[in-house]
Amino acid sequence: MNKNINEKKLMGQGTIYLMFAQTIFLGAGYVIHVGLGRILGPEKYGLFGVILSLLMVVEIFLIKGVTDAVSKYVSEFPLKANSIKKKGIKIQVVVSLIVFCLYFFSAKYIAILLKDQNLINYIKLSALILPIMSIYSAYIGYLNGKRKFKKQAMSIISNSIGKVFGVFLFVLLGFGIFGAISGYIFGVGIGLVAATCFSIEGSKESNDFPSTKLINFAIPLVIFSGITVLLRNLDLLYVKALIEDSKAAGFYTAAIAFARAPYFLFYALSATLLPSISKSFAENDILLTKKYIRQSLRYLLLILLPLAAIISATSTNLITLFYTTKYVAAGSPLSIVIWGMSFLIMTVILTTIINGIGRPKVSMFIMLPMVPIDIVLNYILIPRYGLQGAAAATTITTLIGVTVAAVYVYREFRVLVNPISFAKIVIASVVIFLIAKSFSTHGIFLIAEYFGLLLLYSGLMFAFREINKED
């Protein structure tokens, strides 16, 4: 019993540490996006957004697979942790050099596909992030597997603050988009230094760990994660390719900058859930595994649904508050795509549970059909409905994904969220959505409205007795 309490406490504390780090990460991202949106203007800001989306697609070969494999096996085989870390770094270095060369020398062809030759040099410069990011990710996986969540959080915060400092230093020195990309390279470098220092230990263990085990677990995860990143970025890339207005990509970049907030915020939950599920399942503690699943999904919905409802209801006012009225066209797609990103993070949490019990191939096959669905929907909806069509394509696709993943998890464990809890959360979220829709506040008053709506939501949760002392 005490063991379960301690395990639960560790996961809870870890989630708070990583959610705080992700909040700093999000805050840094918003400072960068809003600042660059104002400094560069919609057209150049759109180019920067496209470069970031391309990077996210390419980085997935380096971030998720080996990182999660290192995390999983370090948590399961703590006596072999250093060996697993070293093998993970070696794999990352080799793969990153291959990906770097492919991406760097494909810059011209990517620019042709996106119908903008201005992208070539930006793509080449951004490729320098890849080797640094790959090694940084291996260290993050090690810290996560050891469940040193506080040190992992500090590494993420170092990366985030370094990016803000680097981006604005180089941009204000007059380097424009090149400066913004250089700032990202600088930030990741700072994160790598921090993660490396936090990963140094005095252990002299000599237990070897086969690289093939890491690779075999990582391959389906890389494919799965590649699909996830494509689903986060395909809409913007298709907006760039299919809409002739050069400002359209800038407007959609502004929309998804806010829409991705729930995804990145709750990614912290998946980071603590993976090693925790892996450990409890490996120890055949099914009751603890079910408790992790039930509580994780409940907390996810408890916070995610009201946030999505508020952002959706006030999307245009939110955009104009931060980006000025020049970006008003981003409001409508944001009101739709916020739900798409919310469904996506729900899917990621559910598939993290599946990965934690050692079935990454199942996660891969759940996600695989979503890419062609998203591609077809983008091709159909963007020419007809513009930016709103891109947002709808993402939302429909991710709704399908979360439904399939939920069915699989329930079939395996006979547990998801308590239906009564789910109903209470949905009802309270609908109430604040309707109130937010009914009142239109602008400027700084919008922030006050958000506080009021969240207080009302909290009050409803207490009234429904959904939030208790344990929470």
CORWONOR-V633765 format. One line per field, one symbol per residue. ss: DSSP state (H for helix, E for strand, C for the rest). A space follows every 50 residues. Layout:
# CORWONOR-V633765
ss=???
This chain:
# CORWONOR-V633765
ss=CHHHHHHHHHHHHHHHHHHHHHHHHHHHHHHHHHHHHHHHHHHHHHHHHH HHHHHHHHHHHHHCHHHHHHHHHHHHCHHHHHHHHHHHHHHHHHHHHHHH HHHHHCHHHHHHHCCCCCHHHHHHHHCCHHHHHHHHHHHHHHHHHCCCHH HHHHHHHHHHHHHHHHHHHHHHHHHHHHHHHHHHHHHHHHHHHHHHHHCC CCCCCCCCCCHHHHHHHHHHHHHHHHHHHHHHHHHHHHHHHHCCCCCHHH HHHHHHHHHCHHHHHHHHHHHHHHHHHHHHHHCCCHHHHHHHHHHHHHHH HHHHHHHHHHHHHCHHHHHHHHHCHHHCCHHHHHHHHHHHHHHHHHHHHH HHHHHHCCCHHHHHHHHHHHHHHHHHHHHHHHHHHCHHHHHHHHHHHHHH HHHHHHHHHHHHHCCCCCHHHHHHHHHHHHHHHHHHHHCCCCCCHHHHHH HHHHHHHHHHHHHCCCCCCCC
